[in-house]
Amino acid sequence: MGVFKIEGGHQLKGSIKPQGAKNEALQILCAVLLTPEKITINNIPDIVDVNKLISLLKKLGVKVVRLSQGTYSFQADNLNLEYLESDEFKVDGRGLRGSIMIVGPLLARFGRGYIPKPGGDKIGRRRLDTHFEGFIKLGAKFGYSKEDQFYGVEANKLKGAYMLLEEASVTGTANIVMAAVLAEGQTTIYNAACEPYLQQLCKMLNRMGAIISGVGSNMLIIDGVDSLGGTEHTMLPDMIEIGSWIGLAAMTKSELTIKDVSWDDLGLIPNVFRKLGITVEKQGDDIHIPAHTNGYEIQNFIDGSILTISDAPWPGFTPDLLSIILVVATQARGSVLIHQKMFESRLFFVDKLIDMGAKIILCDPHRATVIGHDFKSTLKATTMTSPDIRAGVSLLIAALSAKGTSTIMNIEQIDRGYENIDERLRAIGAHIERIDV
């Protein structure tokens, strides 16, 4: 077990480069199962969730070679499919929500895919129905053992189909796409997710020989092929980490430059922070945040009503950054309503911020009103526990801005999504120490 000890109230300065995208990595790594040929992937983040998936792929028989920092080659030419029905797999698969995305590639290439009910953040219900309904539409037979909480799909040959997804699930769309690329005939997926990370997956599959059109839209058309080949792929920078560093700069009144952010793939993120009054400057492909020595002021809507920031499927604002927005608003001038539509437990971390002196009204599990302090009253240091990845980083940002020394426990949650976060923050002047207890 690890703990972060953080002395807050210090201005930071310098530049920081975002890691490779966690949510892209979980999709891309599963796609290596679609071909016996070698695939090289660059900019893989060294984080717990990604390393767990790489370990699972190794146990499945994938040949994994670390070529350099963040670059690996993968070759799935001699898989041990018996591992999928082992007790060890039932334990390994439960430890990572992203493991669900091995099912589509395995079903497409080998005619069967299994997964225990996966774990991950406790942020509310995250249904798997979209995944399995898509596989069934492609001709798979579905089975579920209630006693073992073990899912399975099998098919002699998948056949293309038209499907309208009930929800624009990113992982669900990715899983169905990976199954459909080797199906017989044409598959149309309407109400598909269209996040940049899913676009990256589709582009990679097309380089491997898949035929996917409509990439970037909510309608994907996939003409099945007999086999796929190898390729090389470089992952985007993590947009959630980029948003985290924007929030960190504002809360600590620091001047920071975030390097190589891939501006074209950030969508609404810069503008949402600007609505909070934060100056987000574009310098080439970098983001520059000047020191907000006079604070920042939340905009109202044009009719004068209180600003509402809510999440939505891409190109809407990502739910993974609402926790950061909420924390940043605690020191703004003005008020904002945060509406977390997708997950009913993600706002429950606000009680820890209230303990630190933040003015937050939790209206219900999905909505919170934040009344900013305008830095006239600093947050107070405290001891807290990280409940999930995104809330954990939000609390870390709060602690770095607070007066005094804070302690954050259960930092394994933060390590699941952020690579060497304490070392990287110390490099820009943060007073943070990792303690093993």
N, C-alpha and C positions, 0 to 999 in steps of 0.2 A: 504494500500500500504506500502511496506517495502523497505528499502534502506540498502545496505552494505557500511560502511565506512571502508576503508582498508588502513593501513599504511604499505607500502611496504618496501622491502630492508632488511628484517630480516631473518636470518637463522632459520630453524625449526629443531626440533630434537625429536625423540621418535618413537612410534609405533602407527599405526592406523589400525583398522579392517574394511574391507569393509562391507557394508550393504548387505542384500539379494538382489538378482537381480530383478530390476524393470521389465525388459522385460519378465522374466520368470513368475513373479507374475501375470501379466495381463492375461497370458494364463492359469495358474494353477487355479486362482480364478474363471475363467469362467467354468472350468471343473467341479466344484462342482455341477453345474446344471444338470449333467448327471445322478445323482443317488439320491434317497430319503434317503440314508444312510449317516451317519455322516462322515465327512472328517476333519482331523486335519492337519494344515499346519504350519510349523515352519520357522523361519527366514524371516518373511514378513517385508519388509521395511516400516517404518512409513513416507511415503511421500505423497504428494498431490494426484498424479495420482492414486496410489493404494488405498488411503482412499476414493477417489471419487467412485471407482469401488465397494469397500465394501459397501459404502452407497447405491449405486444403487442396489446391491444384496439384501440388507435389505428391500428396498422399494418393491422389487419383491417378498418378502416373505421368503427369506432365513433366517433361524435362525443363527445368528452370535454371538459367545461367545468369548470374549477375555480371554484366559487362563493365559497368561503372556506376557511380552514384546516380541513382534514379533511372538507369537503363538496364533492362533485362531482355533476354530472349526466352521464348516459350515454344515448345514443340510437343504437341499432343498426338504422337504417332503410335503410342503403345500404352493405352490406358488400362487401368485395373478397375473395371466396372464392378467387380465384386465388392470393392470398398463402399459403393453406394448403399449396400444392404447390410453393412456392418454396424455394430454397436458404436464403434469409434466414430463413424460418420454421423451417427445420430447426435453425438455430443458436439462434434466439430461444427456441424451445420447449424445447430441451435445458437451458437455463439456469435453469429453474424447475420444481420438481416440481408445483406447483399448476396448471400449464398443462394437465394431463391433464383438468381439469374443464371445459374448453371443448368437449370432444368430445360430451358428452351434449346440451347445448343446441343445438349445430350440427346434430347428427344429427336431433334432434326437429324443428327448424324448417326445415332445408334438405336433409335426407336424406343428409348425409354429414359425417363429421368425421374429422380426421387429427391425429396428434401424433407427434413424434419421441420416442424414449425419454427421459423427463424426468430432470433432475438433482436437486439438493437435497442434504440432509445425507448424509454417509457413515456412517450409524448402523446399517447392516445391510440385509438384503433387505426390500424393500417391493414386494410383488407387485402387478401390475395386472390379474391374472386376474379379480378380483371385478367390476371395471368392465366388461370386455369380455364376460364370461359373462352379465352382466345385459343388455347391449345385444343379444347374440345371442338371449336369451330373448324379447326384444321384437321379434325378427324381422330384425335387422340381419345383414349378411354381413361377416365379419371378414377382414382381410388384414394381412400383416406382411412387410415387406421386411427380411430378415436383414442384407443388405449395408448398407442405410442405417439400420437400426434404426428403422424408420418404421412406425407402426401406422395402420390405417384401418378405418372401419366405414361401410357404406352401406345404405340402405333406401329403398324407394319410399314405404312407409307403415309406421310402427311400430304394433304391435298389443299391447294389454295382455296380461299373463300373470301367473301365480303363480310366485314364485321364493323359494327358501330360500337365503340367502347362506351361503357356506362360512365367511366371517368377517364380523364386524360392522365392516367398514371404513367410516370416516367419509367419506372422499373417494369411495369406491366407492358408498356409499349416496346421497350427494349427486348424483353423476353420473347414477345410474340414475333418481333422482327427477326430475331436470331433463329427462331423456329421456322419462319416462313421462307427464309432465303434458300433453304434446301427442299422446300415443299414442291410438289408437282403442280404446275399451273400458276395462276396469278392470284395474289392475295391483295385485298384492299383494306386498309385500316383507316377508318374515319373516326374523328375525335382523338387522333393520335397526339401524344405529347410532342412538343416541338422544341424543347430546351436545347441550347447549344451542345450540351453533352450528348444528347441523343443524335443530333446532327453529326457530331464527331463519329459516333458509332456507325451511322449509316455511310458516311464517307469512307471509313475504314473498310467496311464490308464491301463497298463498291470497288475499292482498290484490290480486294481479295477475289473479285470476280462476280459478286452479287449484282443484281439489277434492281436498284431501288430508285424510284422517282418521287418527286414531291417533297424532297428533304427540306426541312425548315417550315413546312406547312402542316396543317392538322389532317391532311389526307396523304397517306403513304401508299404507293402502289409497288408491289414487289413481284417480279417475275422469277419464279424459282429456277435454280440451276442445279446441275448434278453434283458439283463439288466446288470447293473454294481453295485458293492458294495462300501462300504467305504474303507478308507485307511488312512495312515499317510504319509506326504511328507515333506521333508526338502529342501528348495531352495538353489541353489548355491550362492556363493558370486558374486557380480555384477562386471563383467569383465570391464565395462566401468569406474566404479569408481576406480578399480585397476589401469587402464591405466592413469586415471586422477592424481592419487597420484604419479605414476612414473614421470609424467611430472612435477608435482609440486616440487618434490624433486630436479630434475635437474635444473629447472629454478631458484630456490632459493638457490642452492648450499648446500642443506641440506642432512643430513644423516637420512634416514627414513627406518623403517621396516614395511612392509605391511603384516598383519597377515592372515593366513588361506585363501590363495588365490585359492586353488584347481588348482594347476599347470596343471594338465592333461586337464583342460577345457579352458586354455588360448590361445591355438592355436598359431598363429603367433605373438601375441601381444608382448611378451618379445623380440623377434628377431627384430621386426620393430623398437622398441626403441633402441636396440643395434646398428642398422644401423645409427642412429643419433649420435652414439658415447657414449651413456649412458650405464653405467655399471649396469646390472641387475643380481644380484646374487641370486641363489636358496639356501635357508637354510631350509631344511625340506619342509614344505608346505608354508613357508613364502618367501617373496621377500625382499631382502635387497638392498637398494640404498645407496652407500657411498657418502660422500660429494664431488661434482665435483668442487674442488677448482681451478683446472686448466681448467675448461670448458669441452666441449665435441665437437668432430669433426665428421661431416657427412661423411660417406663413399661414394665413387663413385662406379659406376658399374665397372666390371673388365676391360672394354675397356676404362675406364677413363671418360666416359660420366656422366652427372649429374644424381644423384639419383632421381627416381620417386617413390613416395608412393601413391598408389591408393587403393580404396575400391573394394570389391568383395563379393559375397555371400560366406558364410562359406564353406570350411575352409580358404577362403581369409580373408583379413583384414577388420574388421568391420567399416562401415562408421561413426559410432557414435564416433570414436576416431580420425578421421582426423582433427577435430578442435583443439584437444589437440596437435597432432603432429605438426600442423602448428604453434601454439604458441611457442612450445618448440624449433622449428627450428629458431625462430627469434633471439636466443642468441647462436646458434651453430657456429662453424667454418665451413664455406662452404655454399653451396646452395642446395636446394631441390625443386623439382616440386611436388606440391600436386595436385592430380587429383581426384576430388569428382565426381564419375560417376553417382551416384544414384539420387541425389537431386540437382536441379538447383539453389536453393536459399541459400544453406547452407554456402557458402563462403562469402556472402555479409557482414558478420560482420568484415571483414579484414580492412574496412575503419577506424574502431575504433582503431585497432592496429597500423595502419599507423599514426593516430593522436598521438599515444604514442611514435612514432619515429621508428617503425619497418620498415624494408626495404622489402616491398612486392609488387609484380606486379600481379595484378588481370588480367590474360590473357583473361578470358571469365567467364561465370557463373560457369564453372566446374573446372577451373584450376587456380592455383596461384603459382608463383615462389617466394620463400623466400630466401633472402640473409642474412645470419646470422651476428650478431654484434660481436660474440665471447666475449661478456661481456665488450667490450671496450667502448661501449656506452650503458648505461642502458635505459630501457624504462622510459618514463615520466608519472607521475600520471595524471589522467584526470577524467572527469565525463562521464559516459557511461550508456547505457541501454541494459539489457540482452534481445536479440531477441528470443532465444529458450534455451532449457535445456543445450545442449552441448556447444553451443557458449557462453552461460552465464558462465559456469564453466571455459572455456578457458580464458575469460576476467578476471575472478576472479584470475586465476593463473598468468596472466600477471600483474594484479594489485599488487599481493603479491611479485612479483619480481621487481616492478617499484620503482623509487625513488620518495618519497613524498606520499601524501594521495589521494587516488582515491575514487570515489563514484560510486556505481553500482545501478541503479534503475531497477524496474520491476523484483525484485529478486524472485517474485512468480514463475517465469519460472524455476529458479534454484531449488526452493523448490519442484517443481513437480518431480524431479528425484534424489535429494540428501537429505538424512535424517540428520537433525540438523547439517548442514554443518559448520555453524559458531562456534558452541560449540566444535565440534570435531577438527576443525582447531586451535582453541584457546588452546586446550589441548596439542598440539605439538608446541606451541609457536607463532602462527600467531596473528598479531594485526588486528583483525577484529571485527567490532561492528555492530549489527543489530539495525536499527532505524526505528520506525514506524512513517510515515508521513501522 
